[in-house]
Amino acid sequence: MAHEHKRHRYKRPRRGHLISYEELLFEPERITKEDLKKMIDEGKNPLILDVRGAQDYMESEIKIKGSVRIPPAQIHDLIDKLPKDRPVITY
């Protein structure tokens, strides 16, 4: 009987998700804007990544102060450079 290995594929982060470095390639946990505010108020210092495409970014009035914009095509290249000691939030 052959043993089947599951290959984990990179999953593009969805908006409003809290993800740890280890979970970044897997299924992230969804959070609310209230959860994010609480994290910030508690001093957890999350890294907030805006991973929207260029058109979505330009057309949206929603911009989170202090967030870092990373185009979706560049996420995979930058994944190893993300902090491992703090939460990473994508939207």
N, C-alpha and C positions, 0 to 999 in steps of 0.2 A: 504494500500500500504506500503510495507516494504521499509525502507530507507537503501540503500546500502552504506556501508563504504568501501572506498578504503584503503587497507593496503599498506603502503610504504615498499618496500623491500630494503635491503641494496644493493646498486649498487657499484660494484668494480670500482674504479677510472680508467679512461683511461689516457694514456700518453698525456702530454701536456695540462692538464686542470687546470684552476684556479678555486678553490672552497673555499667558505667561510665555517666556521664551520657548519652553519645552512644548507648549501647546500650539505654538504659532503655525506649525505645519498640519495640525489636526483640527478638531472641532472646537472652536472658541466658545466661551460663555457669553451670552448676551446680557448687557447691562443697560440701565436707563440713564438718562442725563442726570437724574437725581443721585443715582449710584456714583456717577463720575464726580459730581460736585462733592459728595460725601468723602470720596477718596482724596480729593484735592484738599478739602477742609481738614482732613485728618493727617495731612502731611505725607501721604504715600507717594507723592511726586510721580504720577504716571507719565509715561511718554505717550503723547497723543499724536497718532499718525493719520493724516488725511490721505486716503488711498483712492480717492475718486479720480476718474478719468478727466482729462483736460476740459472737455466740454461741460461735464457735470460741475466741475469746480468753478468754471467761469460763469455759468448760468445761475449758480446758487448764491443766495444771500447769506447762507449759513457758513460761518468761518469761526473756528474755535481759537481764541487767542492763545498763542504759545504752541499751537500744533505745528507739526512738521509735515509738509506735503511731499509725498513720495508717489510718483506715478505708478499705476499697477504693474507696468512692464518692468519696473526696477526693483520691486519688492524682493524677488528671488535673489537678486545680486547683492542686496543689502542685508539680508536676513542674519548673517553671521556678525554684523556690526551692531545689531540691536542690543540694548542693555539686558543683562541677565539678572540684575539685582533690583529691578523695579517693574511694575506692571506696564504692559504695552496695550494701549487702547487704539482701535482702528475705527474709522468712520468714513 
